[in-house]
Amino acid sequence: MPPQVIRSPAGERVAGREYSSGELALLLNQPAAILRQNEGGITFSGGEPLFQAEFVAEVIVSLDDLHVVLDTCGYGPEQDFLLLLARSDLVFYDLKLIDQELHRHYTGYDNDLILHNLQLLSESHKPYIIRVPLVPGVTDTDENLSRIVETIKNLPGLVEVNLLPYNRAAGSKYSYAGMQFHPDYDEKQPVTINTKLFERAGLKVKST
C-alpha cells in the first residue's frame, strides 16, 4: 500500500511508509544519546507488536543500548511473545476483560492466550505494568475489575496497575481500516475509576 496522507485538526501526517528493520533502527538510533541522558528509550506499541514479532526483534537488537518497552495486549503465539519479552526491559500489558464470553463479544477473540502469556510474563523476572483501558459499562465494572484483581494480585514482578480513561477518539480510526464504529455501549457515560479494589489487595494503582 502506498503512503497515505491523513488529515486531522492536529495537522497532516504520512501513514503507510515501509521500513526495513535496519532502516528503522537507524532512525530510532539518531536521538539515542539524548534519550540515554534523560533516562528515555523506545516503546514498541501499536497496533500490536506481536503481529510483527520477528521484525520488531530485529529492530531491537540493532538499537544503540536503549531502554525498550514492549506495549502489548498479549494476544500472540507464545514463541513470539517470548522472543520480544527476552529483548525488552519493561512490559506494558493490557488486560481488558476476564470473562471469556464478554471478551469474545467485545474483541472477537477469547482470552486464553492472553492469560497464558501473562503467566509467562510473571515467571520471566521482567518488570511489568498492567494497564486496564476503562470502557464505560464494559471494562470499568466492579465485577470485571475485581476479577482482574484476583487474576493479578499474587503474580510476581508486577510494578503497578494503570487505569486508563476511555478515549473517545479511538472510534475515528476505524474509517482508516475501511470499517465503521458502532459501539453497543454508551460512550458518553462517565467511566468508573475504582482504585480501592486494587488498593485493598495491596496493589499499587494509578489512574492516568
Stockholm file with secondary structure:
# STOCKHOLM 1.0

chainA/1-208         MPPQVIRSPAGERVAGREYSSGELALLLNQPAAILRQNEGGITFSGGEPLFQAEFVAEVIVSLDDLHVVLDTCGYGPEQDFLLLLARSDLVFYDLKLIDQELHRHYTGYDNDLILHNLQLLSESHKPYIIRVPLVPGVTDTDENLSRIVETIKNLPGLVEVNLLPYNRAAGSKYSYAGMQFHPDYDEKQPVTINTKLFERAGLKVKST
#=GR chainA/1-208 SS CCCEEEEETTEEEEECCCCCHHHHHHHHHTTHHHHHHTTCEEEECSSCGGGGHHHHHHHHHTSSSCEEEEEECCCSCHHHHHHHHTTCSEEEEECCCCSHHHHHHHHSSCSHHHHHHHHHHHTTTCCEEEEEECCTTTTSSHHHHHHHHHHHTTCTTEEEEEEECCCGGGGGGGGGGTCCCCCSSCTTSCCCCCCHHHHTTTCCEEEC
#=GC SS_cons         CCCEEEEETTEEEEECCCCCHHHHHHHHHTTHHHHHHTTCEEEECSSCGGGGHHHHHHHHHTSSSCEEEEEECCCSCHHHHHHHHTTCSEEEEECCCCSHHHHHHHHSSCSHHHHHHHHHHHTTTCCEEEEEECCTTTTSSHHHHHHHHHHHTTCTTEEEEEEECCCGGGGGGGGGGTCCCCCSSCTTSCCCCCCHHHHTTTCCEEEC
//
